Amino acid sequence: MMMNAHPSVYNLEEQAHQYALSQYQQAQAVTGLSQPAQPQNQGSSNLNAIVEAISNSKEHILNEVSRLLDDKLSGLDEVVVELIRSKAENDSLRQKLATTTKEREALKVELASFKPFQFGLYKKEATRR
């Protein structure tokens, strides 16, 4: 067993062991009923049962891992689309900010060109650029 694995991996491994054991026991029960107990043939039937149980447990593990990955990754497409949409919106807002900053600087220069005159009036002087 891996020491740093996620708890669901341990659960999956335990399920695989249980499944392999049940397959082996079923194969033992079937071979015990259908074939007479012969000393030389019993070893090969046990071996066949073990190989079949391992093969079945491998398929079961692959199916479980595939199902778990599908469940975990099912929402990933929506997240990627939202991330792309947010990035595009962020770029457009940066462009608006740059444009607004340029406009503000232009208005600041124009405001500086107005000089106070008498009685609260202002006179616009020629702008220097």
PyMOL CGO cylinders between C-alpha atoms (Angstrom):
from pymol import cmd
from pymol.cgo import CYLINDER

trace = [
    CYLINDER, 0.00, 0.00, 0.00, 1.11, 3.54, -0.66, 0.3, 1, 1, 1, 1, 1, 1,
    CYLINDER, 1.11, 3.54, -0.66, 1.49, 5.67, 2.46, 0.3, 1, 1, 1, 1, 1, 1,
    CYLINDER, 1.49, 5.67, 2.46, 0.62, 9.04, 0.89, 0.3, 1, 1, 1, 1, 1, 1,
    CYLINDER, 0.62, 9.04, 0.89, -2.37, 7.89, -1.15, 0.3, 1, 1, 1, 1, 1, 1,
    CYLINDER, -2.37, 7.89, -1.15, -5.81, 9.39, -0.87, 0.3, 1, 1, 1, 1, 1, 1,
    CYLINDER, -5.81, 9.39, -0.87, -8.22, 7.44, 1.42, 0.3, 1, 1, 1, 1, 1, 1,
    CYLINDER, -8.22, 7.44, 1.42, -10.42, 6.57, -1.56, 0.3, 1, 1, 1, 1, 1, 1,
    CYLINDER, -10.42, 6.57, -1.56, -7.45, 4.67, -3.04, 0.3, 1, 1, 1, 1, 1, 1,
    CYLINDER, -7.45, 4.67, -3.04, -7.34, 2.46, 0.05, 0.3, 1, 1, 1, 1, 1, 1,
    CYLINDER, -7.34, 2.46, 0.05, -11.08, 1.91, -0.23, 0.3, 1, 1, 1, 1, 1, 1,
    CYLINDER, -11.08, 1.91, -0.23, -10.71, 1.02, -3.90, 0.3, 1, 1, 1, 1, 1, 1,
    CYLINDER, -10.71, 1.02, -3.90, -7.86, -1.35, -3.11, 0.3, 1, 1, 1, 1, 1, 1,
    CYLINDER, -7.86, -1.35, -3.11, -9.92, -3.05, -0.40, 0.3, 1, 1, 1, 1, 1, 1,
    CYLINDER, -9.92, -3.05, -0.40, -12.87, -3.37, -2.80, 0.3, 1, 1, 1, 1, 1, 1,
    CYLINDER, -12.87, -3.37, -2.80, -10.56, -4.93, -5.37, 0.3, 1, 1, 1, 1, 1, 1,
    CYLINDER, -10.56, -4.93, -5.37, -9.29, -7.46, -2.84, 0.3, 1, 1, 1, 1, 1, 1,
    CYLINDER, -9.29, -7.46, -2.84, -12.84, -8.33, -1.80, 0.3, 1, 1, 1, 1, 1, 1,
    CYLINDER, -12.84, -8.33, -1.80, -13.93, -8.63, -5.42, 0.3, 1, 1, 1, 1, 1, 1,
    CYLINDER, -13.93, -8.63, -5.42, -10.95, -10.86, -6.30, 0.3, 1, 1, 1, 1, 1, 1,
    CYLINDER, -10.95, -10.86, -6.30, -11.63, -13.06, -3.27, 0.3, 1, 1, 1, 1, 1, 1,
    CYLINDER, -11.63, -13.06, -3.27, -15.31, -13.42, -4.17, 0.3, 1, 1, 1, 1, 1, 1,
    CYLINDER, -15.31, -13.42, -4.17, -14.42, -14.25, -7.79, 0.3, 1, 1, 1, 1, 1, 1,
    CYLINDER, -14.42, -14.25, -7.79, -11.91, -16.83, -6.60, 0.3, 1, 1, 1, 1, 1, 1,
    CYLINDER, -11.91, -16.83, -6.60, -14.44, -18.38, -4.22, 0.3, 1, 1, 1, 1, 1, 1,
    CYLINDER, -14.44, -18.38, -4.22, -17.06, -18.50, -6.97, 0.3, 1, 1, 1, 1, 1, 1,
    CYLINDER, -17.06, -18.50, -6.97, -14.58, -20.12, -9.34, 0.3, 1, 1, 1, 1, 1, 1,
    CYLINDER, -14.58, -20.12, -9.34, -13.67, -22.64, -6.64, 0.3, 1, 1, 1, 1, 1, 1,
    CYLINDER, -13.67, -22.64, -6.64, -17.33, -23.45, -6.07, 0.3, 1, 1, 1, 1, 1, 1,
    CYLINDER, -17.33, -23.45, -6.07, -17.99, -23.88, -9.79, 0.3, 1, 1, 1, 1, 1, 1,
    CYLINDER, -17.99, -23.88, -9.79, -14.92, -25.99, -10.46, 0.3, 1, 1, 1, 1, 1, 1,
    CYLINDER, -14.92, -25.99, -10.46, -15.61, -28.09, -7.38, 0.3, 1, 1, 1, 1, 1, 1,
    CYLINDER, -15.61, -28.09, -7.38, -19.13, -28.90, -8.59, 0.3, 1, 1, 1, 1, 1, 1,
    CYLINDER, -19.13, -28.90, -8.59, -18.47, -29.41, -12.26, 0.3, 1, 1, 1, 1, 1, 1,
    CYLINDER, -18.47, -29.41, -12.26, -15.29, -31.47, -12.07, 0.3, 1, 1, 1, 1, 1, 1,
    CYLINDER, -15.29, -31.47, -12.07, -14.46, -34.42, -9.91, 0.3, 1, 1, 1, 1, 1, 1,
    CYLINDER, -14.46, -34.42, -9.91, -11.57, -33.82, -7.56, 0.3, 1, 1, 1, 1, 1, 1,
    CYLINDER, -11.57, -33.82, -7.56, -8.47, -35.13, -9.30, 0.3, 1, 1, 1, 1, 1, 1,
    CYLINDER, -8.47, -35.13, -9.30, -5.09, -34.44, -7.74, 0.3, 1, 1, 1, 1, 1, 1,
    CYLINDER, -5.09, -34.44, -7.74, -3.26, -33.59, -10.99, 0.3, 1, 1, 1, 1, 1, 1,
    CYLINDER, -3.26, -33.59, -10.99, -6.10, -31.51, -12.52, 0.3, 1, 1, 1, 1, 1, 1,
    CYLINDER, -6.10, -31.51, -12.52, -7.00, -29.65, -9.33, 0.3, 1, 1, 1, 1, 1, 1,
    CYLINDER, -7.00, -29.65, -9.33, -3.79, -27.59, -9.38, 0.3, 1, 1, 1, 1, 1, 1,
    CYLINDER, -3.79, -27.59, -9.38, -4.39, -26.34, -12.91, 0.3, 1, 1, 1, 1, 1, 1,
    CYLINDER, -4.39, -26.34, -12.91, -8.04, -25.52, -12.15, 0.3, 1, 1, 1, 1, 1, 1,
    CYLINDER, -8.04, -25.52, -12.15, -6.94, -23.59, -9.06, 0.3, 1, 1, 1, 1, 1, 1,
    CYLINDER, -6.94, -23.59, -9.06, -4.41, -21.74, -11.19, 0.3, 1, 1, 1, 1, 1, 1,
    CYLINDER, -4.41, -21.74, -11.19, -7.05, -21.00, -13.81, 0.3, 1, 1, 1, 1, 1, 1,
    CYLINDER, -7.05, -21.00, -13.81, -9.40, -19.77, -11.10, 0.3, 1, 1, 1, 1, 1, 1,
    CYLINDER, -9.40, -19.77, -11.10, -6.71, -17.51, -9.67, 0.3, 1, 1, 1, 1, 1, 1,
    CYLINDER, -6.71, -17.51, -9.67, -5.83, -16.12, -13.11, 0.3, 1, 1, 1, 1, 1, 1,
    CYLINDER, -5.83, -16.12, -13.11, -9.50, -15.49, -13.85, 0.3, 1, 1, 1, 1, 1, 1,
    CYLINDER, -9.50, -15.49, -13.85, -10.02, -13.83, -10.46, 0.3, 1, 1, 1, 1, 1, 1,
    CYLINDER, -10.02, -13.83, -10.46, -7.03, -11.57, -11.03, 0.3, 1, 1, 1, 1, 1, 1,
    CYLINDER, -7.03, -11.57, -11.03, -8.23, -10.72, -14.52, 0.3, 1, 1, 1, 1, 1, 1,
    CYLINDER, -8.23, -10.72, -14.52, -11.72, -9.92, -13.24, 0.3, 1, 1, 1, 1, 1, 1,
    CYLINDER, -11.72, -9.92, -13.24, -10.37, -7.82, -10.39, 0.3, 1, 1, 1, 1, 1, 1,
    CYLINDER, -10.37, -7.82, -10.39, -8.13, -5.93, -12.84, 0.3, 1, 1, 1, 1, 1, 1,
    CYLINDER, -8.13, -5.93, -12.84, -11.15, -5.11, -15.00, 0.3, 1, 1, 1, 1, 1, 1,
    CYLINDER, -11.15, -5.11, -15.00, -13.11, -4.08, -11.91, 0.3, 1, 1, 1, 1, 1, 1,
    CYLINDER, -13.11, -4.08, -11.91, -10.28, -1.79, -10.75, 0.3, 1, 1, 1, 1, 1, 1,
    CYLINDER, -10.28, -1.79, -10.75, -9.97, -0.20, -14.20, 0.3, 1, 1, 1, 1, 1, 1,
    CYLINDER, -9.97, -0.20, -14.20, -13.72, 0.41, -14.35, 0.3, 1, 1, 1, 1, 1, 1,
    CYLINDER, -13.72, 0.41, -14.35, -13.74, 1.94, -10.85, 0.3, 1, 1, 1, 1, 1, 1,
    CYLINDER, -13.74, 1.94, -10.85, -10.76, 4.21, -11.58, 0.3, 1, 1, 1, 1, 1, 1,
    CYLINDER, -10.76, 4.21, -11.58, -12.34, 5.31, -14.88, 0.3, 1, 1, 1, 1, 1, 1,
    CYLINDER, -12.34, 5.31, -14.88, -15.61, 6.07, -13.12, 0.3, 1, 1, 1, 1, 1, 1,
    CYLINDER, -15.61, 6.07, -13.12, -13.84, 8.04, -10.37, 0.3, 1, 1, 1, 1, 1, 1,
    CYLINDER, -13.84, 8.04, -10.37, -11.87, 10.08, -12.90, 0.3, 1, 1, 1, 1, 1, 1,
    CYLINDER, -11.87, 10.08, -12.90, -14.99, 10.81, -14.94, 0.3, 1, 1, 1, 1, 1, 1,
    CYLINDER, -14.99, 10.81, -14.94, -16.81, 11.96, -11.79, 0.3, 1, 1, 1, 1, 1, 1,
    CYLINDER, -16.81, 11.96, -11.79, -13.95, 14.21, -10.68, 0.3, 1, 1, 1, 1, 1, 1,
    CYLINDER, -13.95, 14.21, -10.68, -13.34, 15.73, -14.12, 0.3, 1, 1, 1, 1, 1, 1,
    CYLINDER, -13.34, 15.73, -14.12, -16.98, 16.19, -15.15, 0.3, 1, 1, 1, 1, 1, 1,
    CYLINDER, -16.98, 16.19, -15.15, -17.10, 19.87, -14.16, 0.3, 1, 1, 1, 1, 1, 1,
    CYLINDER, -17.10, 19.87, -14.16, -13.69, 20.75, -15.56, 0.3, 1, 1, 1, 1, 1, 1,
    CYLINDER, -13.69, 20.75, -15.56, -15.03, 21.83, -18.98, 0.3, 1, 1, 1, 1, 1, 1,
    CYLINDER, -15.03, 21.83, -18.98, -17.29, 24.48, -17.45, 0.3, 1, 1, 1, 1, 1, 1,
    CYLINDER, -17.29, 24.48, -17.45, -14.41, 25.76, -15.32, 0.3, 1, 1, 1, 1, 1, 1,
    CYLINDER, -14.41, 25.76, -15.32, -12.16, 26.13, -18.38, 0.3, 1, 1, 1, 1, 1, 1,
    CYLINDER, -12.16, 26.13, -18.38, -14.87, 28.00, -20.32, 0.3, 1, 1, 1, 1, 1, 1,
    CYLINDER, -14.87, 28.00, -20.32, -15.45, 30.34, -17.36, 0.3, 1, 1, 1, 1, 1, 1,
    CYLINDER, -15.45, 30.34, -17.36, -11.70, 30.92, -17.03, 0.3, 1, 1, 1, 1, 1, 1,
    CYLINDER, -11.70, 30.92, -17.03, -11.43, 31.89, -20.71, 0.3, 1, 1, 1, 1, 1, 1,
    CYLINDER, -11.43, 31.89, -20.71, -14.43, 34.19, -20.39, 0.3, 1, 1, 1, 1, 1, 1,
    CYLINDER, -14.43, 34.19, -20.39, -12.92, 35.83, -17.30, 0.3, 1, 1, 1, 1, 1, 1,
    CYLINDER, -12.92, 35.83, -17.30, -9.58, 36.31, -19.05, 0.3, 1, 1, 1, 1, 1, 1,
    CYLINDER, -9.58, 36.31, -19.05, -11.25, 38.02, -22.02, 0.3, 1, 1, 1, 1, 1, 1,
    CYLINDER, -11.25, 38.02, -22.02, -13.24, 40.27, -19.70, 0.3, 1, 1, 1, 1, 1, 1,
    CYLINDER, -13.24, 40.27, -19.70, -10.08, 41.11, -17.74, 0.3, 1, 1, 1, 1, 1, 1,
    CYLINDER, -10.08, 41.11, -17.74, -8.29, 42.11, -20.97, 0.3, 1, 1, 1, 1, 1, 1,
    CYLINDER, -8.29, 42.11, -20.97, -11.16, 44.35, -22.07, 0.3, 1, 1, 1, 1, 1, 1,
    CYLINDER, -11.16, 44.35, -22.07, -11.25, 46.02, -18.65, 0.3, 1, 1, 1, 1, 1, 1,
    CYLINDER, -11.25, 46.02, -18.65, -7.49, 46.66, -18.85, 0.3, 1, 1, 1, 1, 1, 1,
    CYLINDER, -7.49, 46.66, -18.85, -7.98, 48.33, -22.23, 0.3, 1, 1, 1, 1, 1, 1,
    CYLINDER, -7.98, 48.33, -22.23, -10.79, 50.49, -20.82, 0.3, 1, 1, 1, 1, 1, 1,
    CYLINDER, -10.79, 50.49, -20.82, -8.58, 51.44, -17.87, 0.3, 1, 1, 1, 1, 1, 1,
    CYLINDER, -8.58, 51.44, -17.87, -5.73, 52.47, -20.19, 0.3, 1, 1, 1, 1, 1, 1,
    CYLINDER, -5.73, 52.47, -20.19, -8.13, 54.55, -22.32, 0.3, 1, 1, 1, 1, 1, 1,
    CYLINDER, -8.13, 54.55, -22.32, -9.65, 56.21, -19.25, 0.3, 1, 1, 1, 1, 1, 1,
    CYLINDER, -9.65, 56.21, -19.25, -6.21, 57.01, -17.87, 0.3, 1, 1, 1, 1, 1, 1,
    CYLINDER, -6.21, 57.01, -17.87, -5.21, 58.70, -21.14, 0.3, 1, 1, 1, 1, 1, 1,
    CYLINDER, -5.21, 58.70, -21.14, -8.45, 60.73, -21.12, 0.3, 1, 1, 1, 1, 1, 1,
    CYLINDER, -8.45, 60.73, -21.12, -7.88, 61.76, -17.51, 0.3, 1, 1, 1, 1, 1, 1,
    CYLINDER, -7.88, 61.76, -17.51, -4.36, 62.98, -18.28, 0.3, 1, 1, 1, 1, 1, 1,
    CYLINDER, -4.36, 62.98, -18.28, -5.66, 64.98, -21.26, 0.3, 1, 1, 1, 1, 1, 1,
    CYLINDER, -5.66, 64.98, -21.26, -8.37, 66.58, -19.09, 0.3, 1, 1, 1, 1, 1, 1,
    CYLINDER, -8.37, 66.58, -19.09, -5.81, 67.34, -16.40, 0.3, 1, 1, 1, 1, 1, 1,
    CYLINDER, -5.81, 67.34, -16.40, -3.66, 69.21, -18.93, 0.3, 1, 1, 1, 1, 1, 1,
    CYLINDER, -3.66, 69.21, -18.93, -6.70, 71.11, -20.19, 0.3, 1, 1, 1, 1, 1, 1,
    CYLINDER, -6.70, 71.11, -20.19, -7.76, 72.01, -16.64, 0.3, 1, 1, 1, 1, 1, 1,
    CYLINDER, -7.76, 72.01, -16.64, -4.28, 73.33, -15.91, 0.3, 1, 1, 1, 1, 1, 1,
    CYLINDER, -4.28, 73.33, -15.91, -4.62, 75.68, -18.91, 0.3, 1, 1, 1, 1, 1, 1,
    CYLINDER, -4.62, 75.68, -18.91, -7.44, 77.63, -17.16, 0.3, 1, 1, 1, 1, 1, 1,
    CYLINDER, -7.44, 77.63, -17.16, -6.06, 80.45, -15.02, 0.3, 1, 1, 1, 1, 1, 1,
    CYLINDER, -6.06, 80.45, -15.02, -8.12, 82.44, -12.52, 0.3, 1, 1, 1, 1, 1, 1,
    CYLINDER, -8.12, 82.44, -12.52, -9.23, 85.87, -13.62, 0.3, 1, 1, 1, 1, 1, 1,
    CYLINDER, -9.23, 85.87, -13.62, -11.20, 88.50, -11.67, 0.3, 1, 1, 1, 1, 1, 1,
    CYLINDER, -11.20, 88.50, -11.67, -14.47, 87.88, -9.85, 0.3, 1, 1, 1, 1, 1, 1,
    CYLINDER, -14.47, 87.88, -9.85, -14.28, 84.05, -10.01, 0.3, 1, 1, 1, 1, 1, 1,
    CYLINDER, -14.28, 84.05, -10.01, -13.85, 83.95, -13.73, 0.3, 1, 1, 1, 1, 1, 1,
    CYLINDER, -13.85, 83.95, -13.73, -11.25, 81.88, -15.52, 0.3, 1, 1, 1, 1, 1, 1,
    CYLINDER, -11.25, 81.88, -15.52, -9.33, 82.55, -18.69, 0.3, 1, 1, 1, 1, 1, 1,
    CYLINDER, -9.33, 82.55, -18.69, -8.07, 79.76, -20.90, 0.3, 1, 1, 1, 1, 1, 1,
    CYLINDER, -8.07, 79.76, -20.90, -4.49, 80.12, -21.90, 0.3, 1, 1, 1, 1, 1, 1,
    CYLINDER, -4.49, 80.12, -21.90, -2.94, 78.49, -24.93, 0.3, 1, 1, 1, 1, 1, 1,
    CYLINDER, -2.94, 78.49, -24.93, -2.19, 74.87, -24.28, 0.3, 1, 1, 1, 1, 1, 1,
    CYLINDER, -2.19, 74.87, -24.28, 1.37, 73.71, -24.58, 0.3, 1, 1, 1, 1, 1, 1,
    CYLINDER, 1.37, 73.71, -24.58, 2.00, 70.33, -26.10, 0.3, 1, 1, 1, 1, 1, 1,
]
cmd.load_cgo(trace, "trace")
